[in-house]
Amino acid sequence: MQYIPNLIFALLLVAGVYFFVGNVKRIIRNIKLGKDVDRSDQKSERWANMARIALGQSKMVRRPVSGLLHIIVYAGFIIINVEVLEIILDGLLGTHRLFLPILGNGFYGFLIGTFEVLALLVLVAVIVFWIRRNVIKIKRFLNKEMTGWPKNDGNFILYFEMVLMSLFLIMNATDAHLQAAGIGNIVSQFIAPLFSGISPEGLHTIERVSWWIHITGILVFLNYLYYSKHLHILLAFPNTFYANLKAKGQFSNNKNVTKEVQLMMDPNADPYAAPAEDEGEPEKFGASDVTDLNWVQLMNAYTCTECGRCTSVCPANLTGKELSPRAIMMKTRDRLQEVGKNIEANNGTFQDDGKQLLGDDYITQEEIWACTSCNACVEECPVNIDPLSIIMDMRQYLVMEQSAAPQELNAMMQNVENNGAPWPYSQMDRLNWVNEE
Amino acid sequence: MSLIVPVIADLFAQGKEPDILFWVGSAGSFDDRAKKITRAFVKILNKANVNFAVLGTEESSSGDAAKRAGNEFLFQMQAITNIEVMNMYNVKKIVTACPHSFNTIKNEYPELGGNYEVFHHTQFIQQLVENGELDLSNAKLDAATITFHDPCYLGRANNEYDAPRFLLKALGGTNLVEMKRSKKDSLCCGAGGAQMFKEPEKGTMDVNDLRTQDALETNPNVIATGCPFCNTMLTDGIKNKKKEAEVQVKDVAELVAEALGL
């Protein structure tokens, strides 16, 4: 009988980890639906980027208030997890504060004290975040894509963190031994008086209940990630590692097009030659669905935490256009999830559902054509997400597969084709400026 | 002042080669406002005795607008044709006053066989100054408050924020004031990504008007930029605000030429 709590704990832990691993596998499978792109070069620069941008949060602090608050929550999250290790071991072994005798009152007290201070700071930061979202109503949290689930999701995460941090502090405040010995109770000593009238047994019960809800909450939160925008806590690392390292102005050249153009311009090529037998389906130009995007673009979609810094600097969005780079990422993820579920429901193969990422269900042509390709969104993203590359791939699809460019752009392209300039001037007049005062 | 503008084919016929090719670009060749920038830059090249040449009628669209409009096929046709011409003339170095040509030739041409050292004209003029080939010590403008608008394809796209500012600061009698959104955080003029050639989508205002507001907040006499498209967009923005009597939109090269009395 005495091992029942250990058993329940072990089952809880195994279930939590089991479902989490299942979700991770789903994410990996979905990301692998993307096309191949080689990002295996310049390893040292990639590690450096990851260290600076994900670990070091260098792009977060470009906005000092939210950046600083975020660093507090981030540092708290990582450091307090050391305590979770003890909690898990205690749960499995049926011990209470296993590390206390090992580390001694002094050092253990120092650690617990640090955790308590961090927990309080995180609690304060998270409350400020909640106020920013719900009371001050900062504009980037109010764009039209931030209604319904995305808005609730943002708040749920904050409630989760508030509850977890409070439970951690209550757990310490109601730990009679910790309070009596004054071990690291820097913050919890001020909470302990709230429970002063309660019997030792009652106090112990509150301590135990807090302990159990706290660890259960952590496991639930771990599994909430998959359904939430909060995956960035994991994916920010690979996302910054695999991000584009080239100049932001360099858009990739479509290799299949190069082959065709070179063949066209080769004076020795036989225009009537039959295509080689094994060529198969002609390659589709650009992207109309998630499977046309590359895996880094799909990982970008899962990494996006919907902070909206991209949208808040987008010239199109700032002037009231439909385009929002954040919405591009959110829609890409939603469609990818839909495709993933379709694959699961159909024994591992995708069945056409009559939908596409580009179209009325998700990203509209109006959004795609409003982009100025200015790279502000790419520059701004704290984890190096690249919404622009998706927009450009979709333009390529619209023009090369659908001939669906806006009329004025067709005219511009016709001019380039006919006379080598976007305007209808003869190439022979290219030097006229020399003699015009 | 008549300009000296050698054409590369003529030089070749005489058995000569230029040190650098000046890529004029479609806007620089045909747009009335941009042609003035082209001429100002040539005046500077002439003043510094740079051995340059242009492709003249052998130049064609860089393909930037086509690529950003989604027509990869047309882009690569343009790029490969231009590369064939430039490689035939053994071109090694290129300077251009258009950040769009600068970006695409520098970054997107190499994979297609065009490997050149490419400079934006502000970078090239800075080099001339630093090498002592162009003396700006007596260059002076009449008490001008200047604000610089970073072209996206020079700034964020290629991380060049300093060259134009170096030149503007080197001119006497000027005061350079930054906009609230500048350098990495600069706001687009609204022309990039082939927007120059189409009407904007439905919205609450035009991008160039918003950027013009940014610029006007600094109370400038001159809005300087380094891109023919930005120039057009901001000039229109100034007209929309009815400020054309007080505020001028100028390219950095025009300001340098003016300060040198060219």
Interface residues (C-beta under 8 A of the other chain):
Chain A: K246 A247 K248 G249 Q250 F251 N253 N254 V257 T258 E260 V261 Q262 M264 M265 F285 G286 V313 P315 A316 L318 T319 G320 K321 E322 L323 E366 W369 A370 C371 T372 S373 C374 N375 A376 V378 E379 M392 M394 R395 Q396 Y397 L398 V399 M400 A405 P406 E408 L409 A411 M412 M413 V416 E417 G420 A421 P422 W423 Y425 Q427 M428 D429 R430 L431 N432 W433 V434 E436
Chain B: L3 V5 V7 V24 S26 G28 S29 F30 D31 K35 T38 R39 V54 G56 T57 E59 S60 S61 G63 A65 A66 K67 R68 A69 G70 N71 E72 F73 L74 Q76 M77 Q78 I80 T81 N103 T104 K106 N107 E108 E111 L112 C152 Y153 R156 A157 N158 N159 K184 D185 S186 L187 C188 G190 A191 G192 G193 A194 Q195 M196 F197 K198 E199 P200 E201 K202 G203 T204 M205 D206 V207 D209 L210 R211
